[in-house]
Amino acid sequence: MRGSTEVAGNSHECVAPRLPAGIFSPQAGRRIAFMTAYILKRLAIGAVTLVVASIVIFAVLEILPGDPARLMLGMNTTPEAVEALRHQMGLDQPLMLRYLHWASGMLTGDFGKSFTYSSPVRDLIVERGVVSLPLALIALALSASIGIPIGVFSASRRGKASDAAVMGVAQLGVAIPNFWFALLLIYVFAVWLRLVPAGGFPGWNAGIWAGLKGLILPAIALALPQAAILARVTRSALLEVLGEDYIRTARAKGLPRRRVLLRHALRNGMIPVMTIVGLQFAYLLAGTIIIENVFYLPGLGRLVYQAITQRDLIVVESIVMVLVASVVIINLLVDLSYPLVDPRLRHAR
C-alpha cells in the first residue's frame, strides 16, 4: 500500500516542460555570439563609412571654385547683398563649425534649408523620393525577373547555340548605355504607338495606374542593362556550382535535371547573384540622374542635378549622404540575408 501511495503521490508532481534539444547548447550560444559580433562589426564599419563619406562630400563641395552666394544672386549684384546672403547661408563661419553643424543636424533629421527652393531639404527629399524609390524598385523587379531566368537558361545549355546567342544579346545590353534605350523606348512606345507618355510624372494623386504609366518606360530603360549584367552573373554562378560533387551525386541518384538545377544549384549559387542585386538597387536609387532628366521626372536624380547647377550645396550634400546611407543599409541587409539562402552558412563557424 505504501508503495502504491508513493507512486500515486509521485504521479501528481509537476513535470517541467521539455525544451527543444540544443536550444541552450554551447554550439547554439556560439552561433548567437558570432552573429551578434558580426552584426555589431558591420554596424561599426557602416558608421565609419558614413563619417568618412560625410567628410569627403563636404570637403569636395567646399573646394569647388566659385562663390555660391554670388552665383545664386548673379554677377551684377552688390557686394553687400552677397555678404548678406553668405551670412544667411552660414558661409562666413569657420569650415569645421559648418561641418559639425551640418553633420549634427543630419543626426537629428534636420538637413537644413534649401535657398533655391526656400524649403527644408528633408521635405524635398521626401517629395522627390516618392518618385525615385518606386522607380528603382520597379526597375530592380524587372531586372531580376528578366536577368535571372535568362542566366539559368543559358547555364542549362552551356556550349550550345542558344547559350551563345543569349550571352551575345546580354553583352550587347551591357555595352549600350541606358539613355540610348530610353530614347528608343520613347520613340517606339510614346511617339509611334502612343501607349504611354513620353515624359513627366502626373503624381500619385492622379492614381496608381497613371503613376505607373509615367514610370514604366524609365524603369525599362534602367532595367535592361542591369538585367544583362545579372544574366551573366547568374550564368557564371550556376556553372561554378554545377561542377560541385553534390550536384554530381544528385544526378547520380536519378533526380530530374530541372530539380537539380533549380533546387540545388540555383539556391547554392545565389550568393553572388544577391550581391549584384543589392548593388544594382543601390545604383538604381542613386544613379538615375540621366534617366530622370531624359524623361523629365521630378526625382532625386534631377533634384541633385538642379542643385549642382545652382550651387545649392546643402541640398547636394544632404541628398548624397542619404544615398550613401541607403547603400550602406542595403549592403548590410544583403550580408545578413546570406544564411537564409545558403543553409551551409547557418552552420559555419
BASE-301216 format. One line per field, with one value per residue (C-alpha): x, y, z; residue in three letters; residue number from 1. Coordinates in Angstrom, 1 decimal, always signed. Example, Ala and Ser with C-alpha at 12.3 -4.5 7.8 and 13.67 -1.06 7.14 Angstrom:
// BASE-301216
xx: [+12.3:+13.7]
yy: [-4.5:-1.1]
zz: [+7.8:+7.1]
type: [ALA:SER]
seq: [1:2]
//
This chain:
// BASE-301216
xx: [+0.0:+2.8:+4.5:+1.3:+0.7:+4.1:+3.5:+0.2:+1.7:+4.5:+2.0:+0.7:+4.1:+4.6:+6.7:+8.8:+8.1:+10.9:+12.6:+13.8:+17.2:+20.1:+18.3:+20.7:+23.6:+27.1:+27.0:+23.9:+25.4:+28.5:+26.3:+24.4:+27.5:+29.1:+26.1:+25.9:+29.6:+29.2:+26.2:+28.0:+31.1:+29.1:+27.3:+30.6:+32.0:+28.9:+29.1:+32.8:+31.9:+29.2:+31.6:+34.3:+31.8:+30.4:+33.9:+34.8:+31.5:+31.7:+35.3:+34.9:+31.9:+33.7:+36.8:+34.8:+35.6:+33.1:+31.2:+27.7:+26.2:+27.4:+26.4:+22.9:+22.5:+24.2:+27.4:+25.9:+24.7:+26.2:+28.9:+26.5:+23.9:+26.5:+27.7:+24.2:+23.4:+26.7:+25.8:+22.3:+23.8:+26.4:+29.3:+31.0:+31.5:+34.7:+34.8:+34.9:+32.0:+29.9:+30.7:+29.8:+26.6:+25.6:+26.6:+24.8:+21.7:+21.6:+21.7:+18.6:+16.8:+17.4:+19.1:+18.9:+17.0:+17.4:+17.9:+16.9:+13.6:+13.1:+12.1:+13.5:+15.8:+14.1:+10.8:+12.4:+13.9:+10.6:+8.8:+11.3:+11.8:+8.3:+9.3:+12.8:+12.2:+9.3:+11.3:+14.2:+12.0:+10.2:+13.5:+15.0:+12.0:+12.2:+15.9:+15.7:+12.7:+14.5:+18.1:+17.9:+15.7:+18.0:+21.1:+19.5:+18.5:+22.0:+23.7:+21.5:+22.5:+26.2:+28.1:+25.1:+24.0:+21.2:+23.8:+26.0:+23.0:+21.7:+25.1:+25.7:+22.5:+23.5:+26.9:+25.1:+22.9:+25.9:+27.6:+24.8:+24.1:+20.7:+19.9:+20.0:+17.5:+15.4:+15.4:+14.5:+11.6:+10.3:+10.2:+8.6:+6.1:+5.3:+5.8:+4.9:+2.4:+1.2:+0.8:+2.5:+3.5:+7.0:+7.9:+6.8:+5.1:+1.5:+1.9:+0.4:-2.7:-3.7:-4.0:-1.6:-2.1:-1.3:+1.8:+2.9:+2.4:+4.8:+7.5:+7.3:+9.5:+12.3:+12.1:+12.6:+15.4:+17.1:+16.4:+17.6:+21.3:+21.1:+19.3:+22.1:+24.7:+22.5:+22.1:+25.9:+26.5:+23.7:+25.2:+28.7:+27.5:+25.5:+28.3:+30.6:+28.0:+27.2:+30.7:+30.5:+30.4:+27.0:+25.5:+27.0:+25.7:+22.2:+22.3:+23.6:+20.6:+18.4:+16.9:+15.3:+17.6:+15.2:+15.0:+18.8:+19.2:+16.6:+16.5:+20.2:+22.3:+20.4:+19.9:+23.5:+24.7:+22.5:+25.1:+26.9:+23.5:+22.2:+25.3:+24.8:+21.1:+21.9:+24.5:+22.1:+19.4:+21.8:+22.9:+19.3:+18.4:+21.5:+22.3:+19.1:+20.3:+20.5:+17.3:+15.3:+16.4:+15.6:+12.1:+11.7:+10.9:+10.9:+13.1:+16.2:+18.5:+17.0:+17.0:+20.7:+21.4:+19.5:+21.1:+24.6:+23.9:+22.5:+25.3:+22.7:+25.3:+23.2:+20.8:+23.6:+25.4:+22.2:+20.9:+24.3:+24.6:+21.1:+22.1:+25.3:+23.4:+21.0:+23.9:+25.4:+22.0:+21.3:+24.7:+24.2:+20.8:+22.2:+25.0:+22.6:+20.3:+23.1:+22.4:+18.7:+19.6:+22.6:+22.0:+25.7:+26.3:+24.0:+26.2:+29.5:+31.6]
yy: [+0.0:+2.4:+1.7:+2.3:+5.5:+6.8:+6.0:+7.8:+10.8:+11.0:+10.9:+14.3:+16.0:+18.9:+17.9:+20.7:+21.1:+19.8:+22.4:+21.6:+19.9:+22.1:+25.4:+26.3:+24.2:+25.6:+25.4:+27.5:+30.0:+30.3:+30.9:+33.6:+35.2:+35.0:+36.6:+39.4:+40.2:+40.1:+42.5:+44.9:+44.8:+45.6:+48.4:+49.8:+49.6:+51.3:+54.1:+54.7:+54.7:+57.3:+59.6:+59.3:+59.9:+63.0:+64.5:+63.7:+65.0:+68.2:+68.8:+68.2:+70.6:+73.2:+73.3:+73.8:+77.1:+80.0:+81.7:+80.0:+83.3:+85.3:+82.5:+82.4:+86.2:+86.8:+88.5:+92.0:+92.0:+94.3:+93.1:+94.0:+91.6:+88.9:+89.3:+89.2:+86.0:+84.5:+85.3:+83.8:+80.6:+80.4:+80.6:+83.2:+80.7:+78.6:+75.4:+73.0:+74.7:+74.5:+70.8:+70.0:+72.0:+70.1:+66.6:+67.1:+68.3:+65.2:+63.0:+64.7:+64.7:+68.4:+68.6:+72.3:+74.6:+75.0:+78.6:+77.8:+76.3:+78.1:+74.8:+72.3:+69.8:+67.0:+67.9:+68.0:+64.5:+63.0:+64.7:+63.5:+60.2:+59.0:+59.1:+57.7:+54.9:+53.3:+53.8:+51.9:+49.1:+48.6:+48.6:+46.1:+43.8:+43.9:+43.3:+40.3:+38.8:+39.1:+38.5:+35.5:+33.3:+34.1:+33.3:+29.9:+29.2:+29.9:+27.9:+24.9:+25.0:+25.6:+25.4:+25.3:+27.8:+29.2:+29.9:+31.8:+33.8:+34.7:+35.8:+37.8:+39.7:+40.2:+41.5:+44.0:+45.1:+45.7:+47.7:+50.0:+52.9:+53.1:+56.6:+55.2:+52.6:+55.5:+57.4:+54.3:+53.4:+57.0:+56.8:+53.4:+53.4:+57.1:+58.7:+55.8:+53.6:+56.4:+53.9:+55.8:+59.4:+60.5:+62.1:+63.8:+62.3:+63.0:+62.3:+59.5:+61.7:+61.0:+57.3:+54.3:+53.4:+56.9:+57.0:+53.5:+54.6:+57.5:+55.3:+52.2:+53.5:+54.9:+51.6:+49.5:+51.8:+51.3:+47.6:+46.2:+46.9:+45.7:+42.5:+41.8:+42.1:+39.9:+37.3:+37.0:+36.8:+34.1:+32.0:+32.2:+31.4:+28.4:+27.0:+27.1:+25.3:+22.7:+21.4:+20.5:+17.0:+17.2:+18.1:+15.1:+13.0:+14.4:+13.5:+10.0:+9.4:+10.0:+13.3:+15.2:+17.7:+20.6:+19.8:+19.6:+22.9:+24.9:+23.4:+22.5:+24.5:+27.8:+28.0:+27.4:+29.8:+32.7:+34.4:+36.3:+37.0:+38.5:+40.6:+42.0:+42.6:+44.6:+46.7:+47.2:+48.5:+51.0:+52.0:+52.4:+54.5:+56.8:+56.7:+57.8:+61.4:+60.9:+58.9:+61.3:+64.2:+62.3:+61.6:+64.8:+63.1:+65.1:+62.6:+62.7:+62.5:+65.5:+67.4:+66.7:+67.9:+71.1:+71.7:+71.3:+73.7:+76.3:+75.6:+74.8:+73.0:+72.0:+70.1:+68.3:+67.3:+66.1:+64.0:+62.4:+61.5:+59.9:+57.9:+56.8:+55.7:+53.8:+51.9:+51.0:+49.8:+47.7:+46.1:+45.2:+43.7:+41.7:+40.3:+39.3:+37.5:+35.2:+32.5:+32.5:+31.5:+29.2:+26.7:+25.9:+29.4:+28.8:+26.1:+27.7:+28.8]
zz: [+0.0:+0.9:-2.4:-4.3:-2.3:-3.2:-6.9:-6.8:-5.0:-7.5:-10.3:-9.2:-9.1:-11.6:-14.5:-16.1:-19.8:-22.0:-24.2:-27.7:-27.6:-28.3:-27.8:-25.0:-26.2:-26.3:-30.1:-30.3:-27.9:-30.1:-33.1:-31.4:-30.1:-33.6:-35.3:-32.7:-33.1:-36.9:-36.9:-34.5:-36.6:-39.8:-38.0:-36.8:-40.4:-41.7:-39.1:-40.0:-43.7:-43.2:-41.2:-43.8:-46.6:-44.9:-44.6:-48.2:-49.6:-47.5:-48.4:-52.1:-52.4:-50.4:-52.6:-55.8:-57.4:-57.2:-54.5:-54.1:-52.9:-55.9:-58.3:-56.8:-56.9:-60.2:-61.2:-61.3:-57.7:-55.0:-52.5:-49.6:-51.0:-51.4:-47.9:-46.5:-48.3:-47.2:-43.6:-44.1:-45.6:-42.9:-45.3:-43.2:-40.4:-40.0:-42.1:-39.2:-37.5:-40.6:-41.0:-37.4:-37.7:-40.8:-39.5:-36.2:-37.9:-40.1:-36.9:-35.7:-39.0:-39.8:-43.2:-43.4:-45.7:-49.5:-50.5:-54.1:-53.2:-49.9:-48.4:-45.9:-47.6:-45.7:-47.4:-50.8:-50.3:-49.2:-52.1:-54.7:-53.1:-53.8:-57.4:-57.3:-54.8:-56.8:-60.0:-58.5:-57.1:-60.4:-62.4:-59.9:-60.2:-64.0:-63.9:-61.6:-63.4:-66.8:-65.9:-63.5:-65.8:-68.8:-66.8:-65.7:-69.3:-70.6:-67.9:-68.6:-72.2:-71.9:-75.1:-77.3:-79.9:-77.7:-74.9:-77.3:-78.7:-75.3:-74.0:-77.1:-76.5:-72.9:-73.9:-76.2:-73.4:-71.2:-73.9:-74.9:-72.5:-70.8:-72.2:-75.7:-74.6:-73.1:-76.4:-78.4:-75.9:-76.2:-80.0:-80.1:-77.3:-76.8:-80.2:-82.6:-80.6:-78.2:-75.4:-72.6:-72.1:-73.4:-70.1:-67.0:-63.9:-63.1:-59.4:-57.3:-56.6:-60.2:-59.5:-59.2:-62.9:-64.1:-61.9:-63.2:-66.8:-66.1:-64.6:-66.8:-69.7:-67.5:-65.4:-68.5:-69.7:-66.3:-66.0:-69.4:-68.9:-65.3:-66.5:-68.9:-66.1:-63.8:-66.5:-66.9:-63.2:-62.7:-65.5:-64.1:-60.6:-61.8:-63.9:-60.9:-58.7:-61.3:-61.1:-57.4:-56.1:-54.5:-57.9:-59.4:-56.5:-57.0:-60.7:-59.9:-57.6:-60.7:-59.7:-62.6:-64.3:-63.7:-59.9:-59.7:-61.5:-59.6:-56.2:-55.6:-58.0:-58.1:-54.4:-53.5:-56.3:-55.2:-53.0:-55.9:-57.5:-54.3:-54.0:-57.5:-56.9:-53.8:-55.6:-58.5:-56.2:-54.7:-58.2:-59.4:-56.4:-56.7:-60.4:-62.1:-62.9:-66.7:-67.0:-64.8:-67.0:-70.2:-69.0:-67.1:-63.8:-60.6:-58.7:-56.5:-59.5:-61.2:-57.9:-57.4:-61.0:-60.5:-57.1:-58.6:-61.4:-58.9:-56.3:-53.7:-51.6:-48.7:-51.0:-52.8:-49.5:-47.8:-50.8:-51.4:-47.7:-47.8:-50.9:-49.2:-46.1:-48.2:-49.9:-46.5:-45.2:-48.4:-48.2:-44.6:-45.3:-48.2:-46.0:-43.3:-45.8:-47.0:-44.3:-45.3:-48.9:-48.3:-45.4:-45.2:-43.8:-40.9:-39.6:-40.4:-37.5]
type: [MET:ARG:GLY:SER:THR:GLU:VAL:ALA:GLY:ASN:SER:HIS:GLU:CYS:VAL:ALA:PRO:ARG:LEU:PRO:ALA:GLY:ILE:PHE:SER:PRO:GLN:ALA:GLY:ARG:ARG:ILE:ALA:PHE:MET:THR:ALA:TYR:ILE:LEU:LYS:ARG:LEU:ALA:ILE:GLY:ALA:VAL:THR:LEU:VAL:VAL:ALA:SER:ILE:VAL:ILE:PHE:ALA:VAL:LEU:GLU:ILE:LEU:PRO:GLY:ASP:PRO:ALA:ARG:LEU:MET:LEU:GLY:MET:ASN:THR:THR:PRO:GLU:ALA:VAL:GLU:ALA:LEU:ARG:HIS:GLN:MET:GLY:LEU:ASP:GLN:PRO:LEU:MET:LEU:ARG:TYR:LEU:HIS:TRP:ALA:SER:GLY:MET:LEU:THR:GLY:ASP:PHE:GLY:LYS:SER:PHE:THR:TYR:SER:SER:PRO:VAL:ARG:ASP:LEU:ILE:VAL:GLU:ARG:GLY:VAL:VAL:SER:LEU:PRO:LEU:ALA:LEU:ILE:ALA:LEU:ALA:LEU:SER:ALA:SER:ILE:GLY:ILE:PRO:ILE:GLY:VAL:PHE:SER:ALA:SER:ARG:ARG:GLY:LYS:ALA:SER:ASP:ALA:ALA:VAL:MET:GLY:VAL:ALA:GLN:LEU:GLY:VAL:ALA:ILE:PRO:ASN:PHE:TRP:PHE:ALA:LEU:LEU:LEU:ILE:TYR:VAL:PHE:ALA:VAL:TRP:LEU:ARG:LEU:VAL:PRO:ALA:GLY:GLY:PHE:PRO:GLY:TRP:ASN:ALA:GLY:ILE:TRP:ALA:GLY:LEU:LYS:GLY:LEU:ILE:LEU:PRO:ALA:ILE:ALA:LEU:ALA:LEU:PRO:GLN:ALA:ALA:ILE:LEU:ALA:ARG:VAL:THR:ARG:SER:ALA:LEU:LEU:GLU:VAL:LEU:GLY:GLU:ASP:TYR:ILE:ARG:THR:ALA:ARG:ALA:LYS:GLY:LEU:PRO:ARG:ARG:ARG:VAL:LEU:LEU:ARG:HIS:ALA:LEU:ARG:ASN:GLY:MET:ILE:PRO:VAL:MET:THR:ILE:VAL:GLY:LEU:GLN:PHE:ALA:TYR:LEU:LEU:ALA:GLY:THR:ILE:ILE:ILE:GLU:ASN:VAL:PHE:TYR:LEU:PRO:GLY:LEU:GLY:ARG:LEU:VAL:TYR:GLN:ALA:ILE:THR:GLN:ARG:ASP:LEU:ILE:VAL:VAL:GLU:SER:ILE:VAL:MET:VAL:LEU:VAL:ALA:SER:VAL:VAL:ILE:ILE:ASN:LEU:LEU:VAL:ASP:LEU:SER:TYR:PRO:LEU:VAL:ASP:PRO:ARG:LEU:ARG:HIS:ALA:ARG]
seq: [1:2:3:4:5:6:7:8:9:10:11:12:13:14:15:16:17:18:19:20:21:22:23:24:25:26:27:28:29:30:31:32:33:34:35:36:37:38:39:40:41:42:43:44:45:46:47:48:49:50:51:52:53:54:55:56:57:58:59:60:61:62:63:64:65:66:67:68:69:70:71:72:73:74:75:76:77:78:79:80:81:82:83:84:85:86:87:88:89:90:91:92:93:94:95:96:97:98:99:100:101:102:103:104:105:106:107:108:109:110:111:112:113:114:115:116:117:118:119:120:121:122:123:124:125:126:127:128:129:130:131:132:133:134:135:136:137:138:139:140:141:142:143:144:145:146:147:148:149:150:151:152:153:154:155:156:157:158:159:160:161:162:163:164:165:166:167:168:169:170:171:172:173:174:175:176:177:178:179:180:181:182:183:184:185:186:187:188:189:190:191:192:193:194:195:196:197:198:199:200:201:202:203:204:205:206:207:208:209:210:211:212:213:214:215:216:217:218:219:220:221:222:223:224:225:226:227:228:229:230:231:232:233:234:235:236:237:238:239:240:241:242:243:244:245:246:247:248:249:250:251:252:253:254:255:256:257:258:259:260:261:262:263:264:265:266:267:268:269:270:271:272:273:274:275:276:277:278:279:280:281:282:283:284:285:286:287:288:289:290:291:292:293:294:295:296:297:298:299:300:301:302:303:304:305:306:307:308:309:310:311:312:313:314:315:316:317:318:319:320:321:322:323:324:325:326:327:328:329:330:331:332:333:334:335:336:337:338:339:340:341:342:343:344:345:346:347:348:349]
//
